[in-house]
Amino acid sequence: MTVIEGLVPALLGLGTGFSLIVAIGAQNAFVLRLGIEGRTKVIALVVAVCALSDALLILAGILGIGALLERAPAALIVIRILGAGFLLCYGVFAAVRVFRPKALVAAEGTGATGSRVALATVLALTWLNPHVYLDTIVFLGSIGNQQGADERWWWAGGAMASSLIWFAALGFGARLLRPIFARPSAWRVLDGLIAIVMISLGLRLAIAG
């Protein structure tokens, strides 16, 4: 299969990937906040983890692991409970930051997230989210495997590329908002919105049947 022939399924995979990933969610909210803080090394690390995680999950779906996942509902239940607890805790912390503006002055770098905390947080937000398994391994995997034997790999490559492009744009593009977030009041609004997103997602996971 030539490169030109592979462009069509790759673009289809790219579009399908964007349709799932470009949405308000816990992972995107966290990457956005890090991007505004502006620590390049931390952003690069988190973007790489997000993109690599999605690539591994999409690959697993293409390899047919989604069928095994559907037969193990207990595993998703455990992940759902752990994920709900983490999201609720993170949401509470974000709510607390709303009332602590002195720790949120981006221009001084005060209160910026370190590499270890950022890595642990993004891993938890990614791998403790049961929906990521359903979206990538099951949904994207099933669509990818509907392509031809060769086309499915091009399609998967496009879907993986969408993750890398999105998180890189979100993480590194967010620094354009730094002049706005030089004011503690702007951080209050952002963390208030993050708290709402995290807590609402956590509650939805907690009560999901």
Secondary structure by P-SEA (a helix, b strand, c coil): cccccaaaaaaaaaaaaaaccccccaaaaaaaaaaaaccaaaaaaaaaaaaaaaaaaaaaaaacaaaaaaacaaaaaaaaaaaaaaaaaaaaaaaaaaacccccccccccccccaaaaaaaaaaaaaacaaaaaacccaaaaaaaaccaaaaaaaaaaaaaaaaaaaaaaaaaccccccccccaaaaaaaaaaaaaaaaaaaaaaaacc
